[in-house]
Every structure is written in C-alpha cells, then in structure tokens.
Amino acid sequence: MINKDNQSRKPKPPKPILYYYVIALLGVLLLNWIVLPYLMKPRVEEVGYSFFLDKIESNQIKTVQMEQNQILFISENGDGKQLYYKTGYVNDPELVSLLRAHGVEFGAVIPSQPNFFLNILLSYGIPILIIWWIGRRMSKSLGNKMGGGGLAFGGNTGKIYVPTGDKKTFNDVAGQEEAKEALTEVVDYLSHPERYTAIGAKCPKGVLLVGPPGTGKTLMAKAIAGEANVPFFSIAGSEFVEMFVGRGAARVRDLFEQAKKKAPCIVFIDEIDTIGKKRDGGLNTNDEREQTLNQLLTEMDGFEGDSGVIILAATNRPETLDPALLRPGRFDRQVPVELPDLKGRIAIFKVHAKNYKMATGIDFDLLGRATAGASGAEIANIVNEASLRAVRLGRSRVCQEDLEESIEVVIAGHQKKNAILSPEEKKVVSYHEIGHALVAAKQSNTAPIHKITIVPRTSGALGYTMQVEEDEKSLMTKTEAFNKMVTYCGGRAAEKIIFGEITTGASNDIEQVTKIARAMVTRFGMSDKFGMMALETNSNMYLGGDSTLTCSPKTSELVDREVKEMIESAYQRAVQILTDNKAKLHELAEFLFKEETITGAQFIEILNRESKYSA
C-alpha cells in the first residue's frame, strides 16, 4: 500500500529535450534581433546642415554618404578619433563642388536587393544547426553512459555487473562469516525461488548492509550476485541527487524498470544515506533529495516479494536513515558487516596473498594479531605495500619482513631516511620508548612487546613501541584499561626520572591516556564517584564515534576532576615501576640507543638476565 505522504509528494516529471531546444532557439533570436545589432551599430549623432558645412570648410570630414532623405558623414577630432554624424538632405547644387574643393570622398547609396534566404541561413539556420548537432552529441554521450539511446534527462546511470570468468563469490569474502550466513538464503532464493513460493515464503525485498568503511559491503553484494549468477545493478546514492528537480526520482523509476526486465537480479545502492536521511518539517529541506526518497519508497512498495528483484544497500550511518525506509516491507533486514576478528583477519590475509607471489613460511597468525582493528581494505593495502617493498628491494617474492614492515608503514608511516637526531634527542627518545616497554612488561594483563624502534617515521613519530596481543579480546576489564593508561604514561615518566625534564614527545601518549580515562568515567561506568551513570552518548559509531556529554556543567566539571585524578594515579604508578627497575631502564635504553631497533625477544632476553647496572 502506498503511503499518503508519497501520494501527496509526486515528483515533477523531467522536461523533454524539445523544451531545451526551444529555450536555445529563443536565445538565438534574441541575440540576432536585439543584442548584436545594438552592440555592432556605431553611435550616430544627428546635427544641423550648417554644422555639416562648417565641418567641410574646416577640412574635418573625410567621407560623405548621401541617401534619399539624409546625409551621413564621418568626422575626425583632434585626437584622430572618428565621429559619426547625420543631417537632413538639402537640395544644394553647390555641395558637390564644395566637397571636391576640399578633397572629400562622397557618393550615393545604391539600393541593394537583399538575399532573403541567405540572410535567414546566416542569421538563424547555422546557429540552429549547431545547437542541434551539440544536442545530438550530448544525446549519444549520455545515452551510452545510461545504457540507452537518446538524451534521457531522467535516465538512470546504474551500472550492470555482468558475471564473467572472474566473478566474485563468497570465497572472495573472508572474515565475514556471520554476514555470509545471513545472506545465504538470499542467494538460495535467487537460485531456487520455486522452493520458497511453494510454501508461500517471500524473500526480503531489501537488505541493508551496515558497517565501518572498508569492511567489504560492496564486495559482499557482488559476491551474492556471483553466487546466484544473476545480473547486478550498482549505483551510488549520490548519483540520484542532481541539480535539476525531478531527475533523481526519474532515475529511481528507470532503475527499477530495468531491474524488473532483468529479474531475477540484484540492485545495489551504495551510500544510501545520501538520499535516505530522515525527513523533517523544516523549510530548508532539499526537495530533490526528498522526492528521490519518496520515489524509492514508492517503488519498493510497488513490486511483490516474489518478483525476483532484491534491493541491497550499504551505509556507514544507519542511525541517520528515515524510519519509513527501515520499516518491514522495505529494508526488512539489516546485516552488520563489522571489522574482522583475529580469525577473520588471518583469513583475509590468506585470501589476498593468493594474488601475490609469497615466500614460504609466512606467519599469518602473527600478521593477524599485529593488525587488530584493521578492516579488509586496510589488510589488502598492507599486502600490496609489502609487494611494492619486495620489488624495491629486488626480491621476486614477498617475505615475512615485507609484510611486517608494511604494517608499520600503515601504523606509523615510512621510515625517514634523512632524519638525523642529535645524540641528546636520540637518548631521550630511547629512554622514552623503553619507559613504555618496561612499564608494560612489569604489569600483568598487558600485550607482549613485539618491537621497539627509535627510527623516525613520516607520521611524525620519532619512535614507537609495538605490542601484539596473543589472543583476540572483545572485552577489557577495568584493570586492563588502567594498565594501558600506565603504559602510555611510561614514556613521560622515564623522561622525568632520568633527565629531570619533560619534552613534547609525549603528546600522543597524553591524548590516548586522556581518551581512555574519559571513556572509563563517562561510558564504561568504571568510576567510583559516578558508578553506572551514562554521562556521554556516541553517534556515528561506524565513522569514529562523535561523543557528546549529557550532563550538567557542574557534573562535567566533576568529570574533568575525576579524569585528572585517574591520569595522575596512572602516572605515579608508571614512575614507581620505572624507579624500582631503574637499572634495567638504563641497560635497555643504552642497547636501544646503539641498535635503534630491537625485537620483543631481544627485549625479554635483556630484561630477564642479570643487570650490569646497579640500582
């Protein structure tokens, strides 16, 4: 059933191409009749006959043109500028002798018979032919892009993904087992619809894929089409929104008409939030976007569940979509396409590794643990960066070192080969990084150290300490969160203990430790003062998550005080750990100063052996 709201907001039909031809023709006529004659005609001043004779006597006239009822003449002023005049015709027998005496060129105008057809051709025919030729060129160009012939101003630019030998299947999608399981019945319905119609079951009309960028929503949609071996229409939400009112709605109609002709098929709308945002009662709404949304709602109501057309859509912002778009009967199902877990990341590495020549003995488990929080697109980029590095170094295969270095490139940027630190700065950075590593190693419930380096990176980091979790974790305890804060404070604490001075090198550490402390207080209920009280809300969960405090200014001040106390407590804990292990701090920092990069195994070996420094 079509909503009343949809009926009251019918989109305006697109204007035909003839409309634009008429506008162009009127422009040509206006240009020929009014604008050009006015611009090209010289300014002629009307004067008396005596003025004309005075000009002849003073030798200021060069040319005279005599007509039946007027005389036109050109005079020059002192600057050599030509001035145009006209005067009434007087039967003066001495005029010719006077003109000859002063050397003036003169003559009478011979009436000419204008070539009517030539004038029409030059003035109107050629411009019209040029406009018609441009229109035909535009028609063919847009017709090719839209999959049809003719200049369809409301045409649809949906691209058809034709299954070929390299079609995508579920084997090309790794790390999304839950999503694939939720979409398996869609594939089965497209392949065997009779099994569902036999008992009266209807497949969902629309499936909404939601998740962070780079998790493979578009790839998942292509894989469904590949598994079911059906046509795949793909269009971005932004392609519906045009400058001309009504074009977006017309494109929606054309898209669904094509889809019904190709049924069974899949229609995929990427970034549907572009046209599917919530409508409001404000006056500053985008009428074109709302008309497009209304047409989409109408079209989804207009075909039955057994038509064989499945609508897939993807978005990073499901909270902004209009409720009418998400109600049952339209997008019946939402399928989360989340960031992959450890097992999923390992599988994604293996899928992408098939496209490259890889050395034997690649530790995919280590790579998966080192890329916690990475999306499928980021992992694909890591593998490609590794292949580029292998080529630069003259290798024919990608090795483990290339993959690990490419992970560091994604995290901290490329190494700055020409960056030279002074011995004093290099020493400070060494103690700073060892401070992080030593504090992490002396605490429980922390990730093991994988690598420590003081080689500057293009991201601005002068060094970093890399930790790799042994197992995937979905939850974090209060102790683990506080220990992470203590680890971040280790660098600044080492600077203060050894040099009695602090530097700007801890800016990122301060940002991270403050972020964790504030989240513990406002979101996770890990504060003794506030307990399980929600003080902050998050929006755009798939796009970084914007946080907004939902408390009074007085409570906000108390929150800041609590966050400051937690950070100070973590800092004092880091100072205590490093003070108790000062000998190892010196030994490890000296080794890092010499080597510039040490592995986790080297760090543990030095940490466990007897120190050569006295506490």
Secondary structure as a PSIPRED ss2 file (coil, helix, strand):
# PSIPRED VFORMAT (PSIPRED V4.0)

   1 M C   1.000  0.000  0.000
   2 I C   1.000  0.000  0.000
   3 N C   1.000  0.000  0.000
   4 K H   0.000  1.000  0.000
   5 D H   0.000  1.000  0.000
   6 N H   0.000  1.000  0.000
   7 Q H   0.000  1.000  0.000
   8 S H   0.000  1.000  0.000
   9 R C   1.000  0.000  0.000
  10 K C   1.000  0.000  0.000
  11 P C   1.000  0.000  0.000
  12 K C   1.000  0.000  0.000
  13 P C   1.000  0.000  0.000
  14 P C   1.000  0.000  0.000
  15 K C   1.000  0.000  0.000
  16 P C   1.000  0.000  0.000
  17 I H   0.000  1.000  0.000
  18 L H   0.000  1.000  0.000
  19 Y H   0.000  1.000  0.000
  20 Y H   0.000  1.000  0.000
  21 Y H   0.000  1.000  0.000
  22 V H   0.000  1.000  0.000
  23 I H   0.000  1.000  0.000
  24 A H   0.000  1.000  0.000
  25 L H   0.000  1.000  0.000
  26 L H   0.000  1.000  0.000
  27 G H   0.000  1.000  0.000
  28 V H   0.000  1.000  0.000
  29 L H   0.000  1.000  0.000
  30 L H   0.000  1.000  0.000
  31 L H   0.000  1.000  0.000
  32 N H   0.000  1.000  0.000
  33 W H   0.000  1.000  0.000
  34 I H   0.000  1.000  0.000
  35 V H   0.000  1.000  0.000
  36 L H   0.000  1.000  0.000
  37 P H   0.000  1.000  0.000
  38 Y H   0.000  1.000  0.000
  39 L H   0.000  1.000  0.000
  40 M H   0.000  1.000  0.000
  41 K C   1.000  0.000  0.000
  42 P C   1.000  0.000  0.000
  43 R C   1.000  0.000  0.000
  44 V E   0.000  0.000  1.000
  45 E E   0.000  0.000  1.000
  46 E E   0.000  0.000  1.000
  47 V C   1.000  0.000  0.000
  48 G C   1.000  0.000  0.000
  49 Y H   0.000  1.000  0.000
  50 S H   0.000  1.000  0.000
  51 F H   0.000  1.000  0.000
  52 F H   0.000  1.000  0.000
  53 L H   0.000  1.000  0.000
  54 D H   0.000  1.000  0.000
  55 K H   0.000  1.000  0.000
  56 I H   0.000  1.000  0.000
  57 E H   0.000  1.000  0.000
  58 S C   1.000  0.000  0.000
  59 N C   1.000  0.000  0.000
  60 Q C   1.000  0.000  0.000
  61 I E   0.000  0.000  1.000
  62 K E   0.000  0.000  1.000
  63 T E   0.000  0.000  1.000
  64 V E   0.000  0.000  1.000
  65 Q E   0.000  0.000  1.000
  66 M E   0.000  0.000  1.000
  67 E C   1.000  0.000  0.000
  68 Q C   1.000  0.000  0.000
  69 N C   1.000  0.000  0.000
  70 Q E   0.000  0.000  1.000
  71 I E   0.000  0.000  1.000
  72 L E   0.000  0.000  1.000
  73 F E   0.000  0.000  1.000
  74 I E   0.000  0.000  1.000
  75 S E   0.000  0.000  1.000
  76 E E   0.000  0.000  1.000
  77 N C   1.000  0.000  0.000
  78 G C   1.000  0.000  0.000
  79 D C   1.000  0.000  0.000
  80 G C   1.000  0.000  0.000
  81 K C   1.000  0.000  0.000
  82 Q E   0.000  0.000  1.000
  83 L E   0.000  0.000  1.000
  84 Y E   0.000  0.000  1.000
  85 Y E   0.000  0.000  1.000
  86 K E   0.000  0.000  1.000
  87 T E   0.000  0.000  1.000
  88 G E   0.000  0.000  1.000
  89 Y C   1.000  0.000  0.000
  90 V C   1.000  0.000  0.000
  91 N C   1.000  0.000  0.000
  92 D C   1.000  0.000  0.000
  93 P C   1.000  0.000  0.000
  94 E C   1.000  0.000  0.000
  95 L H   0.000  1.000  0.000
  96 V H   0.000  1.000  0.000
  97 S H   0.000  1.000  0.000
  98 L H   0.000  1.000  0.000
  99 L H   0.000  1.000  0.000
 100 R H   0.000  1.000  0.000
 101 A H   0.000  1.000  0.000
 102 H C   1.000  0.000  0.000
 103 G C   1.000  0.000  0.000
 104 V C   1.000  0.000  0.000
 105 E E   0.000  0.000  1.000
 106 F E   0.000  0.000  1.000
 107 G E   0.000  0.000  1.000
 108 A E   0.000  0.000  1.000
 109 V C   1.000  0.000  0.000
 110 I C   1.000  0.000  0.000
 111 P C   1.000  0.000  0.000
 112 S C   1.000  0.000  0.000
 113 Q C   1.000  0.000  0.000
 114 P C   1.000  0.000  0.000
 115 N C   1.000  0.000  0.000
 116 F H   0.000  1.000  0.000
 117 F H   0.000  1.000  0.000
 118 L H   0.000  1.000  0.000
 119 N H   0.000  1.000  0.000
 120 I H   0.000  1.000  0.000
 121 L H   0.000  1.000  0.000
 122 L H   0.000  1.000  0.000
 123 S H   0.000  1.000  0.000
 124 Y H   0.000  1.000  0.000
 125 G H   0.000  1.000  0.000
 126 I H   0.000  1.000  0.000
 127 P H   0.000  1.000  0.000
 128 I H   0.000  1.000  0.000
 129 L H   0.000  1.000  0.000
 130 I H   0.000  1.000  0.000
 131 I H   0.000  1.000  0.000
 132 W H   0.000  1.000  0.000
 133 W H   0.000  1.000  0.000
 134 I H   0.000  1.000  0.000
 135 G H   0.000  1.000  0.000
 136 R H   0.000  1.000  0.000
 137 R H   0.000  1.000  0.000
 138 M H   0.000  1.000  0.000
 139 S H   0.000  1.000  0.000
 140 K H   0.000  1.000  0.000
 141 S H   0.000  1.000  0.000
 142 L H   0.000  1.000  0.000
 143 G H   0.000  1.000  0.000
 144 N H   0.000  1.000  0.000
 145 K H   0.000  1.000  0.000
 146 M H   0.000  1.000  0.000
 147 G C   1.000  0.000  0.000
 148 G C   1.000  0.000  0.000
 149 G C   1.000  0.000  0.000
 150 G C   1.000  0.000  0.000
 151 L C   1.000  0.000  0.000
 152 A C   1.000  0.000  0.000
 153 F C   1.000  0.000  0.000
 154 G C   1.000  0.000  0.000
 155 G C   1.000  0.000  0.000
 156 N C   1.000  0.000  0.000
 157 T C   1.000  0.000  0.000
 158 G C   1.000  0.000  0.000
 159 K E   0.000  0.000  1.000
 160 I E   0.000  0.000  1.000
 161 Y E   0.000  0.000  1.000
 162 V C   1.000  0.000  0.000
 163 P C   1.000  0.000  0.000
 164 T C   1.000  0.000  0.000
 165 G C   1.000  0.000  0.000
 166 D C   1.000  0.000  0.000
 167 K C   1.000  0.000  0.000
 168 K C   1.000  0.000  0.000
 169 T C   1.000  0.000  0.000
 170 F H   0.000  1.000  0.000
 171 N H   0.000  1.000  0.000
 172 D H   0.000  1.000  0.000
 173 V C   1.000  0.000  0.000
 174 A C   1.000  0.000  0.000
 175 G C   1.000  0.000  0.000
 176 Q C   1.000  0.000  0.000
 177 E H   0.000  1.000  0.000
 178 E H   0.000  1.000  0.000
 179 A H   0.000  1.000  0.000
 180 K H   0.000  1.000  0.000
 181 E H   0.000  1.000  0.000
 182 A H   0.000  1.000  0.000
 183 L H   0.000  1.000  0.000
 184 T H   0.000  1.000  0.000
 185 E H   0.000  1.000  0.000
 186 V H   0.000  1.000  0.000
 187 V H   0.000  1.000  0.000
 188 D H   0.000  1.000  0.000
 189 Y H   0.000  1.000  0.000
 190 L H   0.000  1.000  0.000
 191 S H   0.000  1.000  0.000
 192 H C   1.000  0.000  0.000
 193 P H   0.000  1.000  0.000
 194 E H   0.000  1.000  0.000
 195 R H   0.000  1.000  0.000
 196 Y H   0.000  1.000  0.000
 197 T H   0.000  1.000  0.000
 198 A C   1.000  0.000  0.000
 199 I C   1.000  0.000  0.000
 200 G C   1.000  0.000  0.000
 201 A C   1.000  0.000  0.000
 202 K C   1.000  0.000  0.000
 203 C C   1.000  0.000  0.000
 204 P C   1.000  0.000  0.000
 205 K C   1.000  0.000  0.000
 206 G E   0.000  0.000  1.000
 207 V E   0.000  0.000  1.000
 208 L E   0.000  0.000  1.000
 209 L E   0.000  0.000  1.000
 210 V E   0.000  0.000  1.000
 211 G C   1.000  0.000  0.000
 212 P C   1.000  0.000  0.000
 213 P C   1.000  0.000  0.000
 214 G C   1.000  0.000  0.000
 215 T C   1.000  0.000  0.000
 216 G C   1.000  0.000  0.000
 217 K H   0.000  1.000  0.000
 218 T H   0.000  1.000  0.000
 219 L H   0.000  1.000  0.000
 220 M H   0.000  1.000  0.000
 221 A H   0.000  1.000  0.000
 222 K H   0.000  1.000  0.000
 223 A H   0.000  1.000  0.000
 224 I H   0.000  1.000  0.000
 225 A H   0.000  1.000  0.000
 226 G H   0.000  1.000  0.000
 227 E H   0.000  1.000  0.000
 228 A H   0.000  1.000  0.000
 229 N C   1.000  0.000  0.000
 230 V C   1.000  0.000  0.000
 231 P C   1.000  0.000  0.000
 232 F E   0.000  0.000  1.000
 233 F E   0.000  0.000  1.000
 234 S E   0.000  0.000  1.000
 235 I E   0.000  0.000  1.000
 236 A E   0.000  0.000  1.000
 237 G H   0.000  1.000  0.000
 238 S H   0.000  1.000  0.000
 239 E H   0.000  1.000  0.000
 240 F H   0.000  1.000  0.000
 241 V C   1.000  0.000  0.000
 242 E C   1.000  0.000  0.000
 243 M C   1.000  0.000  0.000
 244 F C   1.000  0.000  0.000
 245 V C   1.000  0.000  0.000
 246 G C   1.000  0.000  0.000
 247 R H   0.000  1.000  0.000
 248 G H   0.000  1.000  0.000
 249 A H   0.000  1.000  0.000
 250 A H   0.000  1.000  0.000
 251 R H   0.000  1.000  0.000
 252 V H   0.000  1.000  0.000
 253 R H   0.000  1.000  0.000
 254 D H   0.000  1.000  0.000
 255 L H   0.000  1.000  0.000
 256 F H   0.000  1.000  0.000
 257 E H   0.000  1.000  0.000
 258 Q H   0.000  1.000  0.000
 259 A H   0.000  1.000  0.000
 260 K H   0.000  1.000  0.000
 261 K H   0.000  1.000  0.000
 262 K H   0.000  1.000  0.000
 263 A C   1.000  0.000  0.000
 264 P C   1.000  0.000  0.000
 265 C E   0.000  0.000  1.000
 266 I E   0.000  0.000  1.000
 267 V E   0.000  0.000  1.000
 268 F E   0.000  0.000  1.000
 269 I E   0.000  0.000  1.000
 270 D E   0.000  0.000  1.000
 271 E C   1.000  0.000  0.000
 272 I H   0.000  1.000  0.000
 273 D H   0.000  1.000  0.000
 274 T H   0.000  1.000  0.000
 275 I C   1.000  0.000  0.000
 276 G C   1.000  0.000  0.000
 277 K E   0.000  0.000  1.000
 278 K C   1.000  0.000  0.000
 279 R C   1.000  0.000  0.000
 280 D C   1.000  0.000  0.000
 281 G C   1.000  0.000  0.000
 282 G C   1.000  0.000  0.000
 283 L C   1.000  0.000  0.000
 284 N C   1.000  0.000  0.000
 285 T C   1.000  0.000  0.000
 286 N C   1.000  0.000  0.000
 287 D H   0.000  1.000  0.000
 288 E H   0.000  1.000  0.000
 289 R H   0.000  1.000  0.000
 290 E H   0.000  1.000  0.000
 291 Q H   0.000  1.000  0.000
 292 T H   0.000  1.000  0.000
 293 L H   0.000  1.000  0.000
 294 N H   0.000  1.000  0.000
 295 Q H   0.000  1.000  0.000
 296 L H   0.000  1.000  0.000
 297 L H   0.000  1.000  0.000
 298 T H   0.000  1.000  0.000
 299 E H   0.000  1.000  0.000
 300 M H   0.000  1.000  0.000
 301 D H   0.000  1.000  0.000
 302 G H   0.000  1.000  0.000
 303 F C   1.000  0.000  0.000
 304 E C   1.000  0.000  0.000
 305 G C   1.000  0.000  0.000
 306 D C   1.000  0.000  0.000
 307 S C   1.000  0.000  0.000
 308 G C   1.000  0.000  0.000
 309 V E   0.000  0.000  1.000
 310 I E   0.000  0.000  1.000
 311 I E   0.000  0.000  1.000
 312 L E   0.000  0.000  1.000
 313 A E   0.000  0.000  1.000
 314 A E   0.000  0.000  1.000
 315 T E   0.000  0.000  1.000
 316 N C   1.000  0.000  0.000
 317 R C   1.000  0.000  0.000
 318 P H   0.000  1.000  0.000
 319 E H   0.000  1.000  0.000
 320 T H   0.000  1.000  0.000
 321 L E   0.000  0.000  1.000
 322 D C   1.000  0.000  0.000
 323 P H   0.000  1.000  0.000
 324 A H   0.000  1.000  0.000
 325 L H   0.000  1.000  0.000
 326 L H   0.000  1.000  0.000
 327 R C   1.000  0.000  0.000
 328 P C   1.000  0.000  0.000
 329 G C   1.000  0.000  0.000
 330 R C   1.000  0.000  0.000
 331 F E   0.000  0.000  1.000
 332 D E   0.000  0.000  1.000
 333 R E   0.000  0.000  1.000
 334 Q E   0.000  0.000  1.000
 335 V E   0.000  0.000  1.000
 336 P E   0.000  0.000  1.000
 337 V C   1.000  0.000  0.000
 338 E C   1.000  0.000  0.000
 339 L C   1.000  0.000  0.000
 340 P C   1.000  0.000  0.000
 341 D C   1.000  0.000  0.000
 342 L H   0.000  1.000  0.000
 343 K H   0.000  1.000  0.000
 344 G H   0.000  1.000  0.000
 345 R H   0.000  1.000  0.000
 346 I H   0.000  1.000  0.000
 347 A H   0.000  1.000  0.000
 348 I H   0.000  1.000  0.000
 349 F H   0.000  1.000  0.000
 350 K H   0.000  1.000  0.000
 351 V H   0.000  1.000  0.000
 352 H H   0.000  1.000  0.000
 353 A H   0.000  1.000  0.000
 354 K C   1.000  0.000  0.000
 355 N C   1.000  0.000  0.000
 356 Y C   1.000  0.000  0.000
 357 K C   1.000  0.000  0.000
 358 M E   0.000  0.000  1.000
 359 A C   1.000  0.000  0.000
 360 T C   1.000  0.000  0.000
 361 G C   1.000  0.000  0.000
 362 I C   1.000  0.000  0.000
 363 D C   1.000  0.000  0.000
 364 F H   0.000  1.000  0.000
 365 D H   0.000  1.000  0.000
 366 L H   0.000  1.000  0.000
 367 L H   0.000  1.000  0.000
 368 G H   0.000  1.000  0.000
 369 R H   0.000  1.000  0.000
 370 A H   0.000  1.000  0.000
 371 T C   1.000  0.000  0.000
 372 A C   1.000  0.000  0.000
 373 G C   1.000  0.000  0.000
 374 A C   1.000  0.000  0.000
 375 S C   1.000  0.000  0.000
 376 G H   0.000  1.000  0.000
 377 A H   0.000  1.000  0.000
 378 E H   0.000  1.000  0.000
 379 I H   0.000  1.000  0.000
 380 A H   0.000  1.000  0.000
 381 N H   0.000  1.000  0.000
 382 I H   0.000  1.000  0.000
 383 V H   0.000  1.000  0.000
 384 N H   0.000  1.000  0.000
 385 E H   0.000  1.000  0.000
 386 A H   0.000  1.000  0.000
 387 S H   0.000  1.000  0.000
 388 L H   0.000  1.000  0.000
 389 R H   0.000  1.000  0.000
 390 A H   0.000  1.000  0.000
 391 V H   0.000  1.000  0.000
 392 R H   0.000  1.000  0.000
 393 L C   1.000  0.000  0.000
 394 G C   1.000  0.000  0.000
 395 R C   1.000  0.000  0.000
 396 S C   1.000  0.000  0.000
 397 R C   1.000  0.000  0.000
 398 V E   0.000  0.000  1.000
 399 C C   1.000  0.000  0.000
 400 Q H   0.000  1.000  0.000
 401 E H   0.000  1.000  0.000
 402 D H   0.000  1.000  0.000
 403 L H   0.000  1.000  0.000
 404 E H   0.000  1.000  0.000
 405 E H   0.000  1.000  0.000
 406 S H   0.000  1.000  0.000
 407 I H   0.000  1.000  0.000
 408 E H   0.000  1.000  0.000
 409 V H   0.000  1.000  0.000
 410 V H   0.000  1.000  0.000
 411 I H   0.000  1.000  0.000
 412 A H   0.000  1.000  0.000
 413 G C   1.000  0.000  0.000
 414 H C   1.000  0.000  0.000
 415 Q E   0.000  0.000  1.000
 416 K C   1.000  0.000  0.000
 417 K C   1.000  0.000  0.000
 418 N C   1.000  0.000  0.000
 419 A C   1.000  0.000  0.000
 420 I C   1.000  0.000  0.000
 421 L C   1.000  0.000  0.000
 422 S C   1.000  0.000  0.000
 423 P H   0.000  1.000  0.000
 424 E H   0.000  1.000  0.000
 425 E H   0.000  1.000  0.000
 426 K H   0.000  1.000  0.000
 427 K H   0.000  1.000  0.000
 428 V H   0.000  1.000  0.000
 429 V H   0.000  1.000  0.000
 430 S H   0.000  1.000  0.000
 431 Y H   0.000  1.000  0.000
 432 H H   0.000  1.000  0.000
 433 E H   0.000  1.000  0.000
 434 I H   0.000  1.000  0.000
 435 G H   0.000  1.000  0.000
 436 H H   0.000  1.000  0.000
 437 A H   0.000  1.000  0.000
 438 L H   0.000  1.000  0.000
 439 V H   0.000  1.000  0.000
 440 A H   0.000  1.000  0.000
 441 A H   0.000  1.000  0.000
 442 K C   1.000  0.000  0.000
 443 Q C   1.000  0.000  0.000
 444 S C   1.000  0.000  0.000
 445 N C   1.000  0.000  0.000
 446 T C   1.000  0.000  0.000
 447 A C   1.000  0.000  0.000
 448 P C   1.000  0.000  0.000
 449 I E   0.000  0.000  1.000
 450 H E   0.000  0.000  1.000
 451 K E   0.000  0.000  1.000
 452 I E   0.000  0.000  1.000
 453 T E   0.000  0.000  1.000
 454 I C   1.000  0.000  0.000
 455 V C   1.000  0.000  0.000
 456 P C   1.000  0.000  0.000
 457 R E   0.000  0.000  1.000
 458 T C   1.000  0.000  0.000
 459 S C   1.000  0.000  0.000
 460 G C   1.000  0.000  0.000
 461 A C   1.000  0.000  0.000
 462 L C   1.000  0.000  0.000
 463 G C   1.000  0.000  0.000
 464 Y E   0.000  0.000  1.000
 465 T E   0.000  0.000  1.000
 466 M E   0.000  0.000  1.000
 467 Q E   0.000  0.000  1.000
 468 V C   1.000  0.000  0.000
 469 E C   1.000  0.000  0.000
 470 E C   1.000  0.000  0.000
 471 D C   1.000  0.000  0.000
 472 E C   1.000  0.000  0.000
 473 K C   1.000  0.000  0.000
 474 S C   1.000  0.000  0.000
 475 L C   1.000  0.000  0.000
 476 M C   1.000  0.000  0.000
 477 T C   1.000  0.000  0.000
 478 K H   0.000  1.000  0.000
 479 T H   0.000  1.000  0.000
 480 E H   0.000  1.000  0.000
 481 A H   0.000  1.000  0.000
 482 F H   0.000  1.000  0.000
 483 N H   0.000  1.000  0.000
 484 K H   0.000  1.000  0.000
 485 M H   0.000  1.000  0.000
 486 V H   0.000  1.000  0.000
 487 T H   0.000  1.000  0.000
 488 Y H   0.000  1.000  0.000
 489 C H   0.000  1.000  0.000
 490 G H   0.000  1.000  0.000
 491 G H   0.000  1.000  0.000
 492 R H   0.000  1.000  0.000
 493 A H   0.000  1.000  0.000
 494 A H   0.000  1.000  0.000
 495 E H   0.000  1.000  0.000
 496 K H   0.000  1.000  0.000
 497 I H   0.000  1.000  0.000
 498 I H   0.000  1.000  0.000
 499 F H   0.000  1.000  0.000
 500 G C   1.000  0.000  0.000
 501 E C   1.000  0.000  0.000
 502 I C   1.000  0.000  0.000
 503 T C   1.000  0.000  0.000
 504 T H   0.000  1.000  0.000
 505 G H   0.000  1.000  0.000
 506 A H   0.000  1.000  0.000
 507 S H   0.000  1.000  0.000
 508 N H   0.000  1.000  0.000
 509 D H   0.000  1.000  0.000
 510 I H   0.000  1.000  0.000
 511 E H   0.000  1.000  0.000
 512 Q H   0.000  1.000  0.000
 513 V H   0.000  1.000  0.000
 514 T H   0.000  1.000  0.000
 515 K H   0.000  1.000  0.000
 516 I H   0.000  1.000  0.000
 517 A H   0.000  1.000  0.000
 518 R H   0.000  1.000  0.000
 519 A H   0.000  1.000  0.000
 520 M H   0.000  1.000  0.000
 521 V H   0.000  1.000  0.000
 522 T H   0.000  1.000  0.000
 523 R C   1.000  0.000  0.000
 524 F C   1.000  0.000  0.000
 525 G C   1.000  0.000  0.000
 526 M C   1.000  0.000  0.000
 527 S C   1.000  0.000  0.000
 528 D C   1.000  0.000  0.000
 529 K C   1.000  0.000  0.000
 530 F C   1.000  0.000  0.000
 531 G C   1.000  0.000  0.000
 532 M C   1.000  0.000  0.000
 533 M C   1.000  0.000  0.000
 534 A C   1.000  0.000  0.000
 535 L C   1.000  0.000  0.000
 536 E E   0.000  0.000  1.000
 537 T E   0.000  0.000  1.000
 538 N E   0.000  0.000  1.000
 539 S E   0.000  0.000  1.000
 540 N C   1.000  0.000  0.000
 541 M C   1.000  0.000  0.000
 542 Y C   1.000  0.000  0.000
 543 L C   1.000  0.000  0.000
 544 G C   1.000  0.000  0.000
 545 G C   1.000  0.000  0.000
 546 D E   0.000  0.000  1.000
 547 S E   0.000  0.000  1.000
 548 T E   0.000  0.000  1.000
 549 L E   0.000  0.000  1.000
 550 T C   1.000  0.000  0.000
 551 C C   1.000  0.000  0.000
 552 S C   1.000  0.000  0.000
 553 P H   0.000  1.000  0.000
 554 K H   0.000  1.000  0.000
 555 T H   0.000  1.000  0.000
 556 S H   0.000  1.000  0.000
 557 E H   0.000  1.000  0.000
 558 L H   0.000  1.000  0.000
 559 V H   0.000  1.000  0.000
 560 D H   0.000  1.000  0.000
 561 R H   0.000  1.000  0.000
 562 E H   0.000  1.000  0.000
 563 V H   0.000  1.000  0.000
 564 K H   0.000  1.000  0.000
 565 E H   0.000  1.000  0.000
 566 M H   0.000  1.000  0.000
 567 I H   0.000  1.000  0.000
 568 E H   0.000  1.000  0.000
 569 S H   0.000  1.000  0.000
 570 A H   0.000  1.000  0.000
 571 Y H   0.000  1.000  0.000
 572 Q H   0.000  1.000  0.000
 573 R H   0.000  1.000  0.000
 574 A H   0.000  1.000  0.000
 575 V H   0.000  1.000  0.000
 576 Q H   0.000  1.000  0.000
 577 I H   0.000  1.000  0.000
 578 L H   0.000  1.000  0.000
 579 T H   0.000  1.000  0.000
 580 D H   0.000  1.000  0.000
 581 N C   1.000  0.000  0.000
 582 K H   0.000  1.000  0.000
 583 A H   0.000  1.000  0.000
 584 K H   0.000  1.000  0.000
 585 L H   0.000  1.000  0.000
 586 H H   0.000  1.000  0.000
 587 E H   0.000  1.000  0.000
 588 L H   0.000  1.000  0.000
 589 A H   0.000  1.000  0.000
 590 E H   0.000  1.000  0.000
 591 F H   0.000  1.000  0.000
 592 L H   0.000  1.000  0.000
 593 F H   0.000  1.000  0.000
 594 K H   0.000  1.000  0.000
 595 E H   0.000  1.000  0.000
 596 E C   1.000  0.000  0.000
 597 T E   0.000  0.000  1.000
 598 I E   0.000  0.000  1.000
 599 T E   0.000  0.000  1.000
 600 G H   0.000  1.000  0.000
 601 A H   0.000  1.000  0.000
 602 Q H   0.000  1.000  0.000
 603 F H   0.000  1.000  0.000
 604 I H   0.000  1.000  0.000
 605 E H   0.000  1.000  0.000
 606 I H   0.000  1.000  0.000
 607 L H   0.000  1.000  0.000
 608 N H   0.000  1.000  0.000
 609 R C   1.000  0.000  0.000
 610 E C   1.000  0.000  0.000
 611 S C   1.000  0.000  0.000
 612 K C   1.000  0.000  0.000
 613 Y C   1.000  0.000  0.000
 614 S C   1.000  0.000  0.000
 615 A C   1.000  0.000  0.000
